[in-house]
Amino acid sequence: MADSSCPTPEQLTGLPGFAALAPEQLALISAKFSVQQQPMGEPLLHANALPSTLFLLLNGELRQLVNHPSEPKRSLTLALHTPGFIAGWASLQAGQPLEFLT
């Protein structure tokens, strides 16, 4: 994962939950984030590890995977998540790893 600067307030305004915020609020919030680029197909969250942070999807898609019921080494796509999705929230809220995202 390559790290870069913070997202701009403009990048956040187009996302659900951020559009109604004032520019000053967006500036404060954007400073709390760092932008990371994830190569396609590389795991972002693993099903066997509790995440240490939340991820806000700015662009692209995240695939949520589950293990195939009869073939444990094979994964199935459960959902495709779009910009605005917060990855890691369910696991951190539950206190156990629940998400497998690429």
Solvent accessible surface area in square Angstrom, and as a share of the most:
residue,aa,sasa,rsa
1,M,118,0.53
2,A,62,0.48
3,D,102,0.53
4,S,71,0.46
5,S,84,0.54
6,C,62,0.37
7,P,6,0.04
8,T,63,0.37
9,P,38,0.24
10,E,130,0.58
11,Q,81,0.36
12,L,0,0.00
13,T,54,0.32
14,G,68,0.65
15,L,9,0.05
16,P,96,0.61
17,G,72,0.70
18,F,26,0.11
19,A,73,0.56
20,A,105,0.81
21,L,52,0.26
22,A,41,0.32
23,P,99,0.62
24,E,120,0.54
25,Q,85,0.38
26,L,5,0.02
27,A,49,0.38
28,L,128,0.64
29,I,54,0.27
30,S,7,0.04
31,A,70,0.54
32,K,173,0.73
33,F,62,0.26
34,S,68,0.44
35,V,32,0.19
36,Q,72,0.32
37,Q,131,0.58
38,Q,56,0.25
39,P,72,0.45
40,M,195,0.87
41,G,53,0.51
42,E,88,0.39
43,P,49,0.31
44,L,23,0.12
45,L,10,0.05
46,H,89,0.40
47,A,53,0.41
48,N,133,0.68
49,A,51,0.40
50,L,85,0.42
51,P,15,0.10
52,S,117,0.75
53,T,65,0.38
54,L,75,0.37
55,F,39,0.16
56,L,26,0.13
57,L,24,0.12
58,L,38,0.19
59,N,111,0.57
60,G,46,0.44
61,E,107,0.48
62,L,11,0.05
63,R,104,0.38
64,Q,34,0.15
65,L,12,0.06
66,V,58,0.33
67,N,94,0.48
68,H,33,0.15
69,P,121,0.76
70,S,85,0.55
71,E,82,0.37
72,P,102,0.64
73,K,206,0.87
74,R,116,0.42
75,S,47,0.30
76,L,64,0.32
77,T,66,0.39
78,L,112,0.56
79,A,34,0.26
80,L,97,0.48
81,H,32,0.14
82,T,81,0.47
83,P,50,0.31
84,G,16,0.16
85,F,51,0.21
86,I,78,0.40
87,A,0,0.00
88,G,0,0.00
89,W,137,0.48
90,A,45,0.35
91,S,1,0.01
92,L,69,0.34
93,Q,130,0.58
94,A,54,0.42
95,G,51,0.49
96,Q,98,0.44
97,P,46,0.29
98,L,89,0.44
99,E,9,0.04
100,F,43,0.18
101,L,0,0.00
102,T,20,0.11
